[in-house]
């Protein structure tokens, strides 16, 4: 999986630049997916406030089937084109936002419809899939396509594809935060921005900003 992701690093870097430009202008980073892909987007979005100290809502994760689908299978939710559009409407999507559609197969109707709607509004869009030339890749303005090959368990895209997708999502959000000046480190690598000073030993308060 790392090699598959390494091959698409230029695509990831281009997406980070676009995401940063939009967020700097007041927009949001919005992940859209179904099943494992949706859960990975929610995971990455949920980690941004505690890790980087940003406000909840700057990075948003949406999953087909809603909150219930985070822990349970919602049969047919991924096939709802209307669901993808409505979920974006319900969060007040605007042209300032960036929508990142996530689908291992690249064929998920929920994601494709959401990307189409986002582009109609004038949003910048990114498609993450593991199949070159997929509908998600061609619908989005930017495509990130780590090709991981066949899964060990046929059809179980939460394995190799899911791992590659998580790596890509981590890079997108981390790259955004670094470019936005939200990522800091101590000389010894401990005590990030979100931690209280009482959790740090004496002499660890000096911070060095990452530059990208």
Number of C-alpha atoms within 10 A of each C-alpha: 16 12 11 16 21 13 14 16 15 12 16 23 15 14 25 21 14 17 28 22 17 19 18 14 11 10 20 22 24 24 27 29 29 31 23 23 27 25 24 28 27 22 17 19 23 16 16 21 15 13 16 19 16 15 10 13 15 16 24 20 21 25 29 29 23 14 12 11 18 20 9 10 14 15 11 11 21 22 18 18 18 13 21 29 20 16 19 19 14 8 12 9 20 15 16 20 25 29 29 31 32 32 33 28 17 24 17 23 22 28 34 29 22 28 29 19 19 24 18 10 14 14 21 22 25 28 28 28 28 26 21 16 13 20 19 34 25 15 22 23 16 20 25 27 27 25 20 20 12 12 13 10 10 8 10 14 20 17 16 19 26 23 16 24 28 17 14 22 21 18 16 22 20 19 23 25 21 17 18 16 14 18 22 20 17 16 12 8 11 15 19 18 18 15 14 9 13 7 8 13 10 8 8 15 16 9 17 12 12 14 11 9
